[in-house]
Amino acid sequence: MALAHHAGHLRSHPLLHVVPLVLGLVLNRRVRLLLIAARCGGVALNGWFLKTMRDAEAPIRTDKSVPKLTTTGPFRYTRNPGFPALTPILGDNRGVATESRREAARRG
């Protein structure tokens, strides 16, 4: 997806974050194998994100100052690739919690 310029800053398109979440939730119901593939992709993207951060000697924590702006690796596509990486990994947890509540309500 293209990056939009907003007040002199690069901003990722909102669909970059919403689409993986929606796909993860839909695929949770339909196709388990694709959900596993999406999770593996999220793990791979997260590894790429962490390696790029390590190579740039930038902290992961947001309360630490950043020595320089990172524009290589996954940062070419989004300002914070950690969020799209974690979306397919954590997307199934909402479905698990919903199923648990439904089962608890069914049991009484």
C-alpha positions in Angstrom: 0.0 0.0 0.0 1.2 3.5 -0.7 2.3 5.8 2.1 0.5 9.1 2.4 2.2 12.3 3.2 0.5 14.1 6.2 1.9 17.4 7.5 5.4 16.5 6.3 5.3 13.0 7.8 4.8 9.6 6.2 1.7 7.9 7.4 0.7 4.4 6.5 -2.7 3.7 5.0 -5.3 2.6 7.6 -6.2 -0.5 5.6 -2.6 -1.8 6.1 -3.7 -2.5 9.7 -7.4 -3.3 9.3 -7.1 -5.8 6.4 -4.9 -8.3 8.2 -7.1 -8.1 11.3 -10.3 -8.7 9.3 -8.7 -11.5 7.3 -7.5 -13.1 10.5 -11.0 -13.0 12.0 -12.7 -14.3 8.9 -10.1 -17.0 8.3 -10.5 -18.1 11.9 -14.0 -19.3 11.1 -13.3 -20.7 7.7 -9.9 -22.1 7.1 -7.5 -23.1 9.9 -4.6 -23.8 7.5 -4.7 -20.2 6.1 -4.8 -18.8 9.6 -1.7 -20.8 10.5 0.0 -19.4 7.3 -1.0 -15.9 8.3 0.4 -16.4 11.7 3.7 -17.7 10.2 3.8 -14.6 8.0 3.2 -12.4 11.0 6.0 -14.1 12.9 8.3 -13.7 9.9 7.4 -10.0 9.5 8.0 -9.5 13.2 11.4 -11.1 13.0 12.3 -8.9 10.0 11.1 -5.9 12.1 13.2 -6.8 15.1 16.3 -7.6 13.0 16.0 -4.2 11.3 15.6 -2.4 14.6 18.7 -4.3 16.0 20.7 -3.4 12.9 19.8 0.2 13.2 20.7 0.1 16.9 17.3 1.6 17.6 15.4 0.8 20.8 12.1 -1.1 20.7 10.7 0.8 23.7 8.9 3.9 22.8 10.1 5.9 25.8 13.7 5.8 24.6 15.1 8.2 22.1 15.8 7.0 18.6 19.3 7.7 17.2 18.2 8.0 13.5 15.2 7.5 11.3 15.0 3.9 9.9 13.8 3.7 6.3 15.1 0.2 5.3 13.6 -3.2 5.6 9.9 -3.3 6.5 10.1 0.4 7.3 10.0 1.1 3.6 6.3 0.1 3.6 5.0 1.3 7.0 6.2 3.5 9.8 5.8 0.8 12.4 5.8 -2.8 11.0 5.4 -4.3 14.4 1.6 -3.6 14.4 0.8 -5.3 11.1 3.2 -8.2 12.2 1.3 -8.8 15.4 -2.2 -8.5 13.9 -2.3 -12.0 12.4 -0.5 -13.4 15.4 -2.9 -12.0 17.9 -6.0 -11.8 15.7 -7.2 -15.3 16.7 -7.3 -14.5 20.4 -10.5 -12.5 20.0 -12.2 -15.5 18.5 -11.0 -17.8 21.3 -12.3 -15.4 23.9 -15.7 -15.1 22.1 -16.0 -18.9 21.9 -15.2 -19.2 25.6 -17.9 -16.7 26.5 -20.4 -18.5 24.2 -19.7 -21.8 25.7 -20.0 -20.4 29.2 -23.3 -18.8 28.4 -24.6 -22.1 26.9 -23.6 -24.0 30.0 -25.5 -21.5 32.1 
